[in-house]
Amino acid sequence: METISPHLSVSLIKSLSSLLVSKMPIDKAEWEGYFDESGHLVKSRDFISSNILDRGLDPAVRSEAWKFLTGYYSWRSSHDERLTVDSIKRYGSICLQCPSISGSRRYTGEADEYQQGFHEMLLLFQLLVEKEHEVYWLFQFFLQKTEHSCVVNIGVGKNLIMLKAVIAFMDPIFAKHLEGKSRVVQSLFPWFCLFFQQVFKSFDDVWRLWEVFLMGMPCRNFQVIVAYTMLQSVRDQILRENMGGDDILMVCGNIIDLDADELISKACSMYKLLMEHKDKVTDRDLCCRNGRAGRIISSVSHPAPFLHRSQMS
């Protein structure tokens, strides 16, 4: 009679346990329960955002929920007010001209890879919502909410600076190994300019991470923590094999087929660790001058602007 090895038994138990503790995403029934008869939300923005971070959105509600997350709809709007918003945006002259695709090419004209990345982003928005004016506005609002983090000459360079600072502060040994390795950190720009599209196994995983970015939770520049978490997944291999620059980029490029929930969970743990030690950062730790170290780490861990009370509309 065949038996299961003790090692396999433990693995099975762990797998079953993870399935048992996994939380179901917000489905259509729950989402509709967030509204009263007039269509006003009866749950707070913080409540909804926390649940999306923790559980995610079911595909059946994602297209409508994203209109709130991006700012297309006001969080305080009624059903009738949202119908008015739809009419205004549908017939707006800017919307009819729909300059989003040509405009995005202007942002990404430095390389074909950037153009491809932006067009892939637009494709994902076209799959998310059906109407052209919704694609246009959601894409524009998405860029604004994420502070143009995926735009080459606006946010990507800033993200790389913060990523390098986080590595230096959180993992000095790894940072020392990366020094002089042909600008390895700077060469990780595809993660940001493609906004992690190519590291996941499904579109749902991409949307899952992007909606977390939209909420600005748990922090303003969570995309940097996500990149650091991904880099940590190959950190031991890089050090063990004493990899050079090209090999490091190759192994980073092979980070694919990730599960968004697992990545978000690990990145949140990394963020908590950063928060526990961020007050200890010094300019010397990050090789910065004039107090820049604390400002860089604070810019990574600071709450997102939209969580400020003055912007809760």
Disulfide bonds with the S-S distance in Angstrom:
none
